[in-house]
Amino acid sequence: MRSVLSLDLQSRFEESARIQEFWNQSYEPFLAIYPDQFVAVRISDWKVVATNVELVGILDDLASRHISNDDVTMKFVSESSRSLIL
């Protein structure tokens, strides 16, 4: 019998896998459209809801549209390899 915690953890792992698969499939097309920009995608329907060249800018865009950070997945789309650790 699984605990509620383990079920929640399993659900989060599954969501993470879906998000990673989305980015694996979408990164190259997004690179052609949004080079060197942050791209925020609503998880519920995989629609781009905001783009901006600056992190603060995209966060402000989301806030002004009352879109929660919890409802989106966001990446910096670039040909160069960069990591952003928050």
C-alpha positions in Angstrom: 0.0 0.0 0.0 1.5 3.3 -1.1 1.4 6.4 1.1 0.0 9.7 -0.1 3.5 11.1 -0.1 4.8 8.4 -2.5 1.8 8.9 -4.8 2.4 12.6 -4.9 6.1 12.0 -5.6 5.3 9.6 -8.4 2.9 12.2 -9.9 5.6 14.8 -9.8 8.1 12.5 -11.5 5.6 11.8 -14.2 4.9 15.5 -14.7 8.6 16.2 -14.9 9.0 13.5 -17.6 6.1 15.0 -19.6 7.7 18.4 -19.4 11.1 17.1 -20.4 9.6 15.3 -23.4 7.9 18.5 -24.4 11.1 20.4 -24.4 13.0 17.6 -26.2 10.4 17.9 -29.0 10.0 21.6 -29.0 13.4 23.1 -28.4 14.6 23.1 -32.0 11.4 24.6 -33.4 11.4 27.2 -30.7 15.1 28.0 -31.4 14.1 29.1 -34.9 11.3 31.3 -33.6 12.6 32.6 -30.2 16.4 32.6 -30.4 18.2 33.8 -27.2 14.9 34.3 -25.4 13.2 32.9 -22.3 10.1 31.0 -23.3 7.2 30.3 -20.9 4.8 27.5 -21.9 1.5 26.8 -20.0 1.7 23.1 -18.9 -2.0 22.5 -19.2 -2.1 23.0 -23.0 1.6 23.4 -24.0 0.9 26.9 -25.4 3.6 29.6 -25.4 2.3 32.3 -23.0 5.3 34.7 -22.8 8.7 35.3 -24.3 11.4 37.8 -23.3 15.1 38.2 -23.7 15.4 38.9 -19.9 14.4 36.7 -17.0 13.0 39.6 -15.1 11.0 40.7 -18.2 9.3 37.3 -18.6 8.5 37.0 -14.9 7.0 40.5 -15.1 5.0 39.5 -18.2 3.6 36.5 -16.5 2.7 38.4 -13.3 1.0 41.2 -15.3 -1.1 38.6 -17.0 -1.9 36.8 -13.7 -0.2 33.6 -14.8 1.3 31.7 -11.9 4.9 30.4 -12.3 3.5 27.0 -11.1 1.4 26.8 -14.2 4.3 27.2 -16.7 7.5 25.6 -17.7 10.2 28.0 -18.8 13.6 27.7 -20.6 16.1 30.0 -22.1 16.3 28.9 -25.8 19.7 29.4 -27.2 22.2 27.6 -29.5 24.8 28.0 -26.9 24.7 25.8 -23.8 23.9 27.8 -20.7 22.6 26.7 -17.3 20.6 29.0 -15.0 20.6 27.8 -11.4 17.9 29.5 -9.2 
